[in-house]
């Protein structure tokens, strides 16, 4: 009986990937407890509940055949797009941002749906045209990507827009976008920087300027970066020990259980702890790229590669933000930061990776 239950629970689960994920998630739960201060038990319990739901979603998506995922790509994308339009027209405003839509029975944040919907639909699109890709196909894919990204930027939610853009861009790049075109786009982007700068909100421009000189406003816009770098530096090589980080425990580090949890981790576990975390991330990324390389179809290869590289973007942007080499954009540290929606979308992505890894054959659709 027990062996049968174990077989059901581990069916379609990629062992090496799940082992690396489990270690990272356990580490995250430990740090969330430490970073939560006076509400440690309640916050850790809530994160444990989020984790249970996300792991169930991972298992569920691992059971879905990639062919079914391909069939769901267009409906998921169109549903998410309709909800984003609904947010623009009828969305709730919280803290100056219109990101949520009240559906009566629940309140949803449609941008989270697009983290999965955009790479799915683009992978489906290129799979259907694998025999003879033309430049027109890449242009259409760029439009499919630009529409949701533009709607999310307007909310404004630059962090989520960046992640969705990255997930879509990776699909387009892996589909065979030439380096010549990529270079032309980069040059065009550089030329348009003054125009893009004028489109940013005041607080977004201030974040960029603060990156260049955080001491210009040490108690305002520069406070986050200054305190996080102090915390990471004070951890030294070995760290101050779990629950013993002074910057975090004395409430100097802002958003210490969410976006800036790496500062808490670095202070308590030091350079060695940071290296361990980076190694775990590298193992996850390496396994994801192996799954992508061994995928049997264009759809599986593109979606696996995009999920893996988007996870890398999550980690790189957060670590760069907390260490002061990138602007603050509100991206959580994957599987470490407190929160349910980001954790759910990340583990759904890994569930899709496991589906691709364990389902060996994808019938053309």
Buried (B, 14 or more C-beta within 10 A) or exposed (E): EEEEEEEEEEEBBBEBBBBBBEBBBEBBBBBBBBBBBEEBEEBBEBBEEBBEBBBEBBBEBBBBBBBEBBEBBBEBBEBBBEBBBBBBEEBEEEEEEBBBBEEEEEEBBBBBBBBBBBBBBBBBBBBBBBEEBEEEBBEBBBEBBEBBBEBBBEBBBBBBBBBBBBBBBBBBBBBEBEEEEEEEEEEEEEEEEEEEEEEBEEEBBBBBBBBEEBEEBEEEBBBBBBBBBBBBEBBEEEBBEBBEBEBBBEEBBEBBBBBBBBBBBBBBBBBEBBEBBEEBBEBBBBBBBBBBEEBEBBBBBBBBBBBBBBBBBBBBBBBBBBBBEBBBBBBBBBBBBBBBBBBBBBBBBBBBBBBBBBBEEBEEE
